[in-house]
Amino acid sequence: MTHPATERYARHVNPALVRLLGTFGYGRVFTRALGVELWDSEGRRYVDLLAGFGSASLGHNPPRLIARLNEALAQELCHLMHVGPQALAGELGEALAHRLPSLPITLLSLSGGEAVEAAIKLARAATGRATIVSCEGGFHGSGLGNLSVMGFRRWRKPFEPLIPECRRVPFGDLDALESVLRRHRVAAFLVEPLQAEAGVVLAPDGYLRDAQALCRRHGALFVLDEVQTGLGRTGRWFAFEHAAGVDPDIVVLGKTLGGGLVPVAATVTRRELQDRAYGSPKTFDLHGSTYAGYALGCAAALQVLRTLDDDGLIEAGEQRGRRLRDALRRRIGAHPLVRDVRGAGQMTAIELGYTGSGWLGRLAAGAVTAVSREVLGQWLALRLLEAGYVCQPASQAWNVLKLTPPLTIDDATLDAFVEAIGNIFDEYRDLGHLLADVSRRVATQYMNGWEFR
């Protein structure tokens, strides 16, 4: 019987999502979350390797964060302050400046998408230039400004025309970047240090440093979108710290900053850029929103930063992520359906695709590639769900399973996951067996009317 929450969601929120989840039988209604675990309406327990796309880096409902939020609510603070300084906003700006000393100014917002748009506005206002350059494969949010710099045409096309003077170059291609910088008056180059939704695509060695040098030479700002990669996800406070000599003009943060409980995001920048854009009595109010810098969100973000420090979660995440990838390579790295295992810190990708050399691979290479892109990631996510693990493919690369567990996960839990995924792959040594299983599941769901179950 369909859960009432599913019926209401399908009727009033997103019917297409419910139909999609029903295609392979992925439907679950999750009713409880604590630490690295989730429970559904049937009482089944799962380990969460998705963590709200990395937002719940401290785990679900972390006790110290909840205690701090309760304390902030009990203090009867003025949460929305627009006629004077918000004390906790200043404290949060100071805490971020401590970790990014060359970027002492923070523009606060509610989501990573808003924070990216704040960076676009800041770059245009501070430079007096219009062109924003981003990368193919980049993911920067779903607002109209965000979509203008989005690296995926499927996301952009229904909403065009978008804001003008936005151009894209291939990720990692310095020659293409230099060509655009030379031919246009570029306000900023916006780039992720690691392209998460494109399938955890790592930047080539030296790319960020050299891209920054090109931007400086041509008068463009160098902007890093660290919404997914920042605040410990890749084993450093910020992913750009893996590369030597990188000192961005703007860094965009989100997700982890709110601890998975409240919306908080930040656009952190140089003082002179903020002065140029918003530093006069005529321009001071050209950026902001009603809830930007609200006290409860700032209290949460400050506690998140303290917890990351106090519990050593970033260093532990770096070690556990490397250990996880090593274990996955040993267990499934040679499997004919696994192309690669890669990542940084606690962001790991398992790239799927048929690597066998038999007649099927030679005869139907195109079909194999299509199946890999459209089916393998979701098939593996479903099999893992049935084994008690919640994860998803990268949103723009369904052949890549992207693992972003809470930084609080322990080695024993990860070891059990490696064994579980190994057992699944042991069942499928050839593509024909997998396709037969997928076809059977789709046929069953078709007979059930694509029921959410």
Kinemage of the C-alpha trace (Angstrom):
@kinemage 1
@onewidth
@group {chain A} dominant
@subgroup {mainchain}
@vectorlist {calphas} color= white
{ca met a 1} P 0.000 0.000 0.000
{ca thr a 2} L 1.348 3.442 -0.912
{ca his a 3} L 2.425 5.550 2.059
{ca pro a 4} L 0.290 8.697 2.587
{ca ala a 5} L 3.415 10.860 2.414
{ca thr a 6} L 4.141 9.517 -1.071
{ca glu a 7} L 0.617 10.222 -2.268
{ca arg a 8} L 0.697 13.778 -0.946
{ca tyr a 9} L 4.139 14.400 -2.435
{ca ala a 10} L 3.052 13.092 -5.818
{ca arg a 11} L -0.137 15.141 -5.717
{ca his a 12} L 1.269 18.431 -4.480
{ca val a 13} L 5.076 18.592 -4.866
{ca asn a 14} L 6.838 16.578 -7.598
{ca pro a 15} L 4.863 13.862 -9.387
{ca ala a 16} L 7.656 13.146 -11.882
{ca leu a 17} L 10.138 12.312 -9.107
{ca val a 18} L 7.771 9.772 -7.601
{ca arg a 19} L 7.274 8.149 -11.027
{ca leu a 20} L 11.037 8.038 -11.596
{ca leu a 21} L 11.709 6.439 -8.222
{ca gly a 22} L 9.084 3.852 -9.062
{ca thr a 23} L 10.748 2.891 -12.346
{ca phe a 24} L 13.214 0.458 -10.753
{ca gly a 25} L 11.378 0.070 -7.458
{ca tyr a 26} L 13.500 2.581 -5.546
{ca gly a 27} L 10.627 3.940 -3.486
{ca arg a 28} L 11.188 4.452 0.228
{ca val a 29} L 9.784 6.969 2.712
{ca phe a 30} L 12.522 7.842 5.178
{ca thr a 31} L 11.150 8.829 8.562
{ca arg a 32} L 14.137 9.080 10.918
{ca ala a 33} L 17.821 10.010 10.716
{ca leu a 34} L 20.607 9.951 13.293
{ca gly a 35} L 24.358 10.020 12.760
{ca val a 36} L 25.162 8.009 9.639
{ca glu a 37} L 21.907 6.029 9.737
{ca leu a 38} L 18.424 6.386 8.255
{ca trp a 39} L 15.212 4.461 8.888
{ca asp a 40} L 12.237 4.108 6.561
{ca ser a 41} L 8.523 3.826 7.269
{ca glu a 42} L 8.827 0.028 7.355
{ca gly a 43} L 11.447 0.200 10.107
{ca arg a 44} L 14.343 -0.804 7.838
{ca arg a 45} L 17.744 0.661 8.701
{ca tyr a 46} L 20.211 2.102 6.183
{ca val a 47} L 23.696 3.584 6.209
{ca asp a 48} L 23.641 6.981 4.507
{ca leu a 49} L 26.475 7.444 1.999
{ca leu a 50} L 24.753 10.443 0.384
{ca ala a 51} L 24.355 12.717 3.442
{ca gly a 52} L 22.110 15.239 1.722
{ca phe a 53} L 24.594 15.547 -1.162
{ca gly a 54} L 27.292 16.215 1.407
{ca ser a 55} L 25.314 18.716 3.495
{ca ala a 56} L 25.110 16.474 6.580
{ca ser a 57} L 28.883 16.255 7.007
{ca leu a 58} L 28.515 16.054 10.809
{ca gly a 59} L 25.949 13.282 10.449
{ca his a 60} L 22.204 13.636 10.809
{ca asn a 61} L 20.873 15.578 13.797
{ca pro a 62} L 24.298 16.018 15.450
{ca pro a 63} L 23.692 16.436 19.213
{ca arg a 64} L 25.991 19.422 19.804
{ca leu a 65} L 24.536 21.323 16.876
{ca ile a 66} L 20.990 20.662 18.066
{ca ala a 67} L 21.982 21.795 21.560
{ca arg a 68} L 23.439 25.017 20.172
{ca leu a 69} L 20.312 25.703 18.108
{ca asn a 70} L 18.090 25.104 21.123
{ca glu a 71} L 20.282 27.467 23.130
{ca ala a 72} L 20.048 30.135 20.440
{ca leu a 73} L 16.264 29.811 20.332
{ca ala a 74} L 16.032 30.017 24.125
{ca gln a 75} L 18.073 33.231 24.097
{ca glu a 76} L 15.242 35.003 22.267
{ca leu a 77} L 17.683 36.600 19.843
{ca cys a 78} L 16.619 39.068 17.196
{ca his a 79} L 16.966 36.684 14.278
{ca leu a 80} L 16.217 39.149 11.477
{ca met a 81} L 18.166 42.360 11.999
{ca his a 82} L 18.101 44.949 9.204
{ca val a 83} L 18.617 48.255 11.058
{ca gly a 84} L 21.853 47.364 12.831
{ca pro a 85} L 24.702 44.850 12.946
{ca gln a 86} L 23.781 41.209 13.480
{ca ala a 87} L 26.306 40.074 16.106
{ca leu a 88} L 26.455 36.416 15.100
{ca ala a 89} L 26.845 37.352 11.430
{ca gly a 90} L 29.942 39.340 12.319
{ca glu a 91} L 31.244 36.434 14.377
{ca leu a 92} L 30.712 34.035 11.475
{ca gly a 93} L 32.452 36.394 9.053
{ca glu a 94} L 35.407 36.565 11.444
{ca ala a 95} L 35.535 32.767 11.751
{ca leu a 96} L 35.604 32.341 7.975
{ca ala a 97} L 38.238 35.066 7.607
{ca his a 98} L 40.376 33.173 10.116
{ca arg a 99} L 40.392 30.220 7.716
{ca leu a 100} L 40.707 32.372 4.577
{ca pro a 101} L 42.915 35.282 5.703
{ca ser a 102} L 43.074 36.996 2.304
{ca leu a 103} L 39.247 37.010 2.098
{ca pro a 104} L 38.037 38.946 5.157
{ca ile a 105} L 34.554 39.908 3.861
{ca thr a 106} L 31.570 37.540 3.908
{ca leu a 107} L 28.297 37.994 2.018
{ca leu a 108} L 25.735 35.702 3.638
{ca ser a 109} L 22.849 33.914 1.947
{ca leu a 110} L 20.714 30.799 2.329
{ca ser a 111} L 21.860 28.391 -0.365
{ca gly a 112} L 24.863 27.575 -2.487
{ca gly a 113} L 22.940 28.726 -5.548
{ca glu a 114} L 22.280 32.132 -3.967
{ca ala a 115} L 25.924 32.380 -2.966
{ca val a 116} L 27.040 31.686 -6.552
{ca glu a 117} L 24.720 34.427 -7.803
{ca ala a 118} L 26.205 36.735 -5.164
{ca ala a 119} L 29.641 35.985 -6.618
{ca ile a 120} L 28.436 36.796 -10.151
{ca lys a 121} L 26.920 40.102 -9.001
{ca leu a 122} L 30.029 40.990 -7.012
{ca ala a 123} L 32.344 40.246 -9.924
{ca arg a 124} L 30.350 42.368 -12.365
{ca ala a 125} L 29.938 45.280 -9.963
{ca ala a 126} L 33.561 45.272 -8.785
{ca thr a 127} L 35.158 45.001 -12.228
{ca gly a 128} L 32.696 46.915 -14.372
{ca arg a 129} L 32.839 44.015 -16.826
{ca ala a 130} L 30.051 41.706 -17.952
{ca thr a 131} L 31.459 38.387 -19.169
{ca ile a 132} L 31.429 35.410 -16.793
{ca val a 133} L 33.367 32.322 -17.874
{ca ser a 134} L 32.582 28.895 -16.419
{ca cys a 135} L 33.311 25.289 -17.389
{ca glu a 136} L 31.515 22.590 -19.311
{ca gly a 137} L 30.538 20.029 -16.713
{ca gly a 138} L 30.281 22.628 -13.955
{ca phe a 139} L 27.272 22.600 -11.631
{ca his a 140} L 26.367 25.902 -9.957
{ca gly a 141} L 22.677 25.812 -8.964
{ca ser a 142} L 19.260 26.231 -10.542
{ca gly a 143} L 18.412 29.955 -10.414
{ca leu a 144} L 18.437 31.910 -13.666
{ca gly a 145} L 21.844 33.380 -12.909
{ca asn a 146} L 23.134 29.957 -11.897
{ca leu a 147} L 21.805 28.344 -15.060
{ca ser a 148} L 23.570 30.982 -17.125
{ca val a 149} L 26.897 29.554 -15.914
{ca met a 150} L 25.705 25.935 -15.750
{ca gly a 151} L 27.814 23.439 -17.655
{ca phe a 152} L 24.926 21.175 -18.728
{ca arg a 153} L 22.728 22.150 -21.667
{ca arg a 154} L 19.789 19.994 -20.511
{ca trp a 155} L 19.480 22.246 -17.464
{ca arg a 156} L 19.844 25.498 -19.405
{ca lys a 157} L 17.734 24.920 -22.500
{ca pro a 158} L 14.146 25.129 -21.081
{ca phe a 159} L 14.855 28.545 -19.541
{ca glu a 160} L 16.764 30.312 -22.293
{ca pro a 161} L 17.452 33.105 -22.978
{ca leu a 162} L 19.414 33.440 -19.751
{ca ile a 163} L 21.598 36.328 -18.604
{ca pro a 164} L 23.917 37.491 -21.393
{ca glu a 165} L 27.691 37.367 -21.685
{ca cys a 166} L 28.178 33.967 -20.081
{ca arg a 167} L 30.649 31.658 -21.816
{ca arg a 168} L 31.896 28.148 -21.132
{ca val a 169} L 35.231 26.440 -21.717
{ca pro a 170} L 36.250 22.780 -21.250
{ca phe a 171} L 37.340 21.972 -17.703
{ca gly a 172} L 41.115 21.684 -17.537
{ca asp a 173} L 41.730 23.414 -20.881
{ca leu a 174} L 43.988 26.405 -20.232
{ca asp a 175} L 44.292 27.296 -23.912
{ca ala a 176} L 40.517 27.654 -24.241
{ca leu a 177} L 40.392 29.781 -21.101
{ca glu a 178} L 43.184 32.045 -22.311
{ca ser a 179} L 41.451 32.480 -25.667
{ca val a 180} L 38.236 33.716 -24.013
{ca leu a 181} L 40.146 35.955 -21.604
{ca arg a 182} L 42.037 37.508 -24.490
{ca arg a 183} L 38.972 38.141 -26.687
{ca his a 184} L 36.464 39.372 -24.078
{ca arg a 185} L 36.346 41.728 -21.115
{ca val a 186} L 35.895 38.986 -18.542
{ca ala a 187} L 34.669 39.844 -15.056
{ca ala a 188} L 35.374 36.426 -13.557
{ca phe a 189} L 36.262 32.823 -14.194
{ca leu a 190} L 33.993 30.615 -12.052
{ca val a 191} L 35.192 27.051 -11.544
{ca glu a 192} L 34.828 24.118 -9.155
{ca pro a 193} L 38.153 22.736 -7.900
{ca leu a 194} L 36.645 19.302 -8.489
{ca gln a 195} L 33.586 18.736 -10.662
{ca ala a 196} L 31.321 16.732 -8.388
{ca glu a 197} L 28.122 16.364 -10.410
{ca ala a 198} L 30.017 15.674 -13.642
{ca gly a 199} L 31.252 12.470 -11.998
{ca val a 200} L 33.959 13.604 -9.536
{ca val a 201} L 36.263 14.914 -12.250
{ca leu a 202} L 39.603 15.958 -10.767
{ca ala a 203} L 41.435 19.018 -12.049
{ca pro a 204} L 44.727 18.343 -13.874
{ca asp a 205} L 47.876 19.102 -11.873
{ca gly a 206} L 48.619 22.806 -11.902
{ca tyr a 207} L 45.317 23.744 -13.548
{ca leu a 208} L 43.940 25.955 -10.780
{ca arg a 209} L 47.253 27.734 -10.249
{ca asp a 210} L 47.719 28.416 -13.961
{ca ala a 211} L 44.080 29.439 -14.461
{ca gln a 212} L 44.473 31.915 -11.623
{ca ala a 213} L 47.609 33.340 -13.253
{ca leu a 214} L 45.741 33.795 -16.555
{ca cys a 215} L 42.901 35.590 -14.766
{ca arg a 216} L 45.325 37.965 -13.044
{ca arg a 217} L 47.092 38.694 -16.314
{ca his a 218} L 43.827 39.621 -18.033
{ca gly a 219} L 42.148 41.476 -15.156
{ca ala a 220} L 39.506 38.850 -14.388
{ca leu a 221} L 38.580 37.611 -10.932
{ca phe a 222} L 39.296 34.003 -10.009
{ca val a 223} L 36.210 32.506 -8.324
{ca leu a 224} L 36.038 29.039 -6.765
{ca asp a 225} L 32.704 27.312 -6.204
{ca glu a 226} L 33.373 25.191 -3.104
{ca val a 227} L 29.733 24.546 -2.224
{ca gln a 228} L 30.241 20.769 -2.458
{ca thr a 229} L 33.987 20.543 -1.963
{ca gly a 230} L 34.573 23.030 0.867
{ca leu a 231} L 34.632 22.657 4.638
{ca gly a 232} L 36.452 19.364 4.834
{ca arg a 233} L 34.752 17.274 2.164
{ca thr a 234} L 37.977 16.636 0.211
{ca gly a 235} L 40.306 16.259 3.183
{ca arg a 236} L 41.259 19.955 3.461
{ca trp a 237} L 39.287 22.913 4.738
{ca phe a 238} L 38.976 23.916 1.088
{ca ala a 239} L 39.622 21.768 -1.957
{ca phe a 240} L 41.856 24.394 -3.572
{ca glu a 241} L 44.335 23.832 -0.745
{ca his a 242} L 45.365 20.588 -2.439
{ca ala a 243} L 46.991 22.766 -5.122
{ca ala a 244} L 50.025 24.933 -4.374
{ca gly a 245} L 49.987 28.662 -5.055
{ca val a 246} L 46.215 29.159 -5.286
{ca asp a 247} L 44.786 32.333 -3.709
{ca pro a 248} L 41.287 32.972 -5.101
{ca asp a 249} L 39.493 36.314 -5.189
{ca ile a 250} L 36.137 34.804 -4.187
{ca val a 251} L 35.199 31.475 -2.572
{ca val a 252} L 31.597 30.236 -2.469
{ca leu a 253} L 30.499 27.996 0.413
{ca gly a 254} L 27.251 26.212 1.335
{ca lys a 255} L 25.881 22.736 2.141
{ca thr a 256} L 28.030 21.688 5.152
{ca leu a 257} L 27.885 25.215 6.590
{ca gly a 258} L 24.344 24.639 7.869
{ca gly a 259} L 25.081 21.224 9.341
{ca gly a 260} L 22.260 19.623 7.375
{ca leu a 261} L 19.705 21.367 9.596
{ca val a 262} L 19.365 25.010 8.537
{ca pro a 263} L 20.122 26.843 5.286
{ca val a 264} L 23.338 28.889 5.350
{ca ala a 265} L 25.751 29.856 2.582
{ca ala a 266} L 28.547 32.363 2.160
{ca thr a 267} L 30.408 34.245 -0.552
{ca val a 268} L 33.812 35.139 0.880
{ca thr a 269} L 35.899 37.802 -0.822
{ca arg a 270} L 38.600 40.477 -0.699
{ca arg a 271} L 37.876 43.757 1.071
{ca glu a 272} L 38.717 45.878 -1.979
{ca leu a 273} L 36.200 43.983 -4.136
{ca gln a 274} L 33.416 44.505 -1.636
{ca asp a 275} L 34.376 48.191 -1.402
{ca arg a 276} L 34.176 48.620 -5.164
{ca ala a 277} L 30.833 46.840 -5.425
{ca tyr a 278} L 28.988 47.879 -2.262
{ca gly a 279} L 31.221 50.284 -0.375
{ca ser a 280} L 29.306 53.564 -0.649
{ca pro a 281} L 26.053 54.915 0.838
{ca lys a 282} L 24.513 54.569 -2.636
{ca thr a 283} L 25.466 50.913 -3.111
{ca phe a 284} L 25.619 49.336 0.377
{ca asp a 285} L 22.126 47.852 0.020
{ca leu a 286} L 22.384 46.469 -3.515
{ca his a 287} L 22.918 42.945 -2.245
{ca gly a 288} L 21.151 40.994 0.495
{ca ser a 289} L 17.876 39.309 1.386
{ca thr a 290} L 15.474 39.125 4.298
{ca tyr a 291} L 16.974 36.034 5.917
{ca ala a 292} L 20.626 36.532 4.930
{ca gly a 293} L 22.713 36.512 8.116
{ca tyr a 294} L 19.833 35.418 10.354
{ca ala a 295} L 20.963 34.577 13.877
{ca leu a 296} L 19.931 30.911 13.984
{ca gly a 297} L 21.766 30.103 10.754
{ca cys a 298} L 24.904 31.908 11.919
{ca ala a 299} L 24.800 30.060 15.248
{ca ala a 300} L 24.594 26.765 13.343
{ca ala a 301} L 27.470 27.643 11.009
{ca leu a 302} L 29.713 28.676 13.904
{ca gln a 303} L 29.021 25.385 15.678
{ca val a 304} L 29.746 23.446 12.481
{ca leu a 305} L 33.146 25.143 12.165
{ca arg a 306} L 33.947 24.454 15.823
{ca thr a 307} L 32.965 20.790 15.512
{ca leu a 308} L 35.070 20.266 12.393
{ca asp a 309} L 38.017 21.675 14.331
{ca asp a 310} L 37.424 20.081 17.727
{ca asp a 311} L 36.707 16.565 16.446
{ca gly a 312} L 39.478 16.442 13.836
{ca leu a 313} L 36.924 15.405 11.225
{ca ile a 314} L 38.767 16.836 8.245
{ca glu a 315} L 41.989 14.930 8.892
{ca ala a 316} L 40.033 11.767 9.686
{ca gly a 317} L 37.989 12.183 6.508
{ca glu a 318} L 41.147 12.451 4.414
{ca gln a 319} L 42.509 9.196 5.859
{ca arg a 320} L 39.212 7.313 5.686
{ca gly a 321} L 38.530 8.412 2.131
{ca arg a 322} L 41.932 7.208 0.960
{ca arg a 323} L 41.442 3.952 2.856
{ca leu a 324} L 37.980 3.476 1.301
{ca arg a 325} L 39.259 3.973 -2.244
{ca asp a 326} L 42.150 1.589 -1.685
{ca ala a 327} L 39.734 -1.046 -0.366
{ca leu a 328} L 37.332 -0.542 -3.293
{ca arg a 329} L 40.155 -0.902 -5.812
{ca arg a 330} L 41.228 -4.166 -4.203
{ca arg a 331} L 37.695 -5.546 -4.010
{ca ile a 332} L 36.109 -4.431 -7.307
{ca gly a 333} L 38.785 -2.530 -9.249
{ca ala a 334} L 39.405 -5.426 -11.659
{ca his a 335} L 35.699 -6.128 -12.260
{ca pro a 336} L 34.648 -5.839 -15.934
{ca leu a 337} L 31.887 -3.372 -15.021
{ca val a 338} L 34.215 -0.969 -13.154
{ca arg a 339} L 36.224 1.597 -15.089
{ca asp a 340} L 37.733 3.627 -12.260
{ca val a 341} L 37.715 4.423 -8.555
{ca arg a 342} L 38.801 7.992 -7.754
{ca gly a 343} L 38.164 10.922 -5.459
{ca ala a 344} L 39.526 13.160 -2.748
{ca gly a 345} L 38.858 13.007 0.987
{ca gln a 346} L 35.344 11.801 1.650
{ca met a 347} L 34.148 12.221 -1.928
{ca thr a 348} L 34.598 8.996 -3.865
{ca ala a 349} L 33.491 8.014 -7.355
{ca ile a 350} L 33.010 4.537 -8.770
{ca glu a 351} L 32.854 4.924 -12.552
{ca leu a 352} L 30.913 2.133 -14.208
{ca gly a 353} L 31.121 0.786 -17.721
{ca tyr a 354} L 31.773 -2.492 -19.492
{ca thr a 355} L 35.520 -3.077 -19.800
{ca gly a 356} L 35.404 -6.680 -20.975
{ca ser a 357} L 37.003 -7.713 -24.245
{ca gly a 358} L 34.490 -10.373 -25.227
{ca trp a 359} L 32.241 -10.471 -28.269
{ca leu a 360} L 29.506 -8.417 -26.564
{ca gly a 361} L 31.818 -5.485 -25.989
{ca arg a 362} L 33.134 -5.623 -29.558
{ca leu a 363} L 29.767 -6.155 -31.223
{ca ala a 364} L 27.679 -3.637 -29.290
{ca ala a 365} L 30.075 -0.958 -28.083
{ca gly a 366} L 27.510 1.804 -28.668
{ca ala a 367} L 24.772 -0.003 -26.784
{ca val a 368} L 27.158 -0.810 -23.959
{ca thr a 369} L 28.103 2.852 -23.633
{ca ala a 370} L 24.440 3.914 -23.619
{ca val a 371} L 23.549 1.350 -20.968
{ca ser a 372} L 26.476 2.497 -18.839
{ca arg a 373} L 25.330 6.116 -18.993
{ca glu a 374} L 21.644 5.540 -18.369
{ca val a 375} L 21.349 2.376 -16.296
{ca leu a 376} L 24.409 1.197 -14.397
{ca gly a 377} L 24.580 3.879 -11.732
{ca gln a 378} L 20.901 3.676 -10.859
{ca trp a 379} L 20.999 -0.118 -10.946
{ca leu a 380} L 23.905 -0.156 -8.489
{ca ala a 381} L 22.242 2.446 -6.242
{ca leu a 382} L 19.116 0.267 -6.128
{ca arg a 383} L 21.026 -2.896 -5.310
{ca leu a 384} L 22.867 -1.054 -2.533
{ca leu a 385} L 19.585 0.319 -1.202
{ca glu a 386} L 18.300 -3.225 -0.957
{ca ala a 387} L 21.485 -4.094 0.939
{ca gly a 388} L 20.924 -1.201 3.365
{ca tyr a 389} L 23.009 1.645 1.848
{ca val a 390} L 21.702 4.958 0.526
{ca cys a 391} L 23.692 6.527 -2.303
{ca gln a 392} L 23.146 7.995 -5.754
{ca pro a 393} L 24.947 8.486 -9.052
{ca ala a 394} L 26.363 11.918 -9.835
{ca ser a 395} L 23.376 13.948 -11.023
{ca gln a 396} L 24.889 14.643 -14.451
{ca ala a 397} L 26.802 11.363 -14.884
{ca trp a 398} L 24.589 8.410 -14.093
{ca asn a 399} L 27.399 5.971 -14.806
{ca val a 400} L 29.304 7.297 -11.780
{ca leu a 401} L 28.260 6.329 -8.252
{ca lys a 402} L 29.197 9.293 -6.026
{ca leu a 403} L 29.808 8.594 -2.335
{ca thr a 404} L 29.687 11.546 0.086
{ca pro a 405} L 29.141 10.002 3.533
{ca pro a 406} L 29.142 12.029 6.742
{ca leu a 407} L 32.674 12.796 7.900
{ca thr a 408} L 31.700 11.072 11.156
{ca ile a 409} L 31.471 7.627 9.535
{ca asp a 410} L 33.843 5.006 10.945
{ca asp a 411} L 36.171 2.476 9.336
{ca ala a 412} L 34.092 -0.554 10.302
{ca thr a 413} L 31.006 0.856 8.575
{ca leu a 414} L 32.989 1.615 5.428
{ca asp a 415} L 34.558 -1.857 5.488
{ca ala a 416} L 31.083 -3.402 5.633
{ca phe a 417} L 30.042 -1.262 2.667
{ca val a 418} L 33.028 -2.419 0.614
{ca glu a 419} L 32.106 -6.022 1.289
{ca ala a 420} L 28.456 -5.374 0.410
{ca ile a 421} L 29.268 -3.743 -2.914
{ca gly a 422} L 31.790 -6.489 -3.633
{ca asn a 423} L 29.131 -9.122 -3.080
{ca ile a 424} L 26.815 -7.330 -5.524
{ca phe a 425} L 29.475 -7.180 -8.215
{ca asp a 426} L 30.284 -10.845 -7.650
{ca glu a 427} L 26.791 -11.643 -8.961
{ca tyr a 428} L 27.454 -9.901 -12.281
{ca arg a 429} L 30.560 -10.960 -14.174
{ca asp a 430} L 29.169 -10.056 -17.585
{ca leu a 431} L 26.917 -7.386 -19.060
{ca gly a 432} L 24.337 -9.880 -20.305
{ca his a 433} L 23.507 -11.017 -16.770
{ca leu a 434} L 23.146 -7.434 -15.607
{ca leu a 435} L 20.905 -6.449 -18.529
{ca ala a 436} L 18.688 -9.459 -17.883
{ca asp a 437} L 18.292 -8.395 -14.241
{ca val a 438} L 17.534 -4.789 -15.187
{ca ser a 439} L 14.987 -5.899 -17.794
{ca arg a 440} L 13.267 -8.176 -15.283
{ca arg a 441} L 13.019 -5.370 -12.724
{ca val a 442} L 11.698 -2.856 -15.240
{ca ala a 443} L 9.135 -5.381 -16.488
{ca thr a 444} L 7.978 -6.051 -12.926
{ca gln a 445} L 7.561 -2.355 -12.214
{ca tyr a 446} L 5.748 -1.863 -15.503
{ca met a 447} L 3.253 -4.591 -14.528
{ca asn a 448} L 2.820 -2.813 -11.184
{ca gly a 449} L 2.080 0.491 -12.916
{ca trp a 450} L 5.457 1.982 -11.921
{ca glu a 451} L 4.276 1.899 -8.323
{ca phe a 452} L 6.490 3.712 -5.809
{ca arg a 453} L 7.891 0.712 -3.931
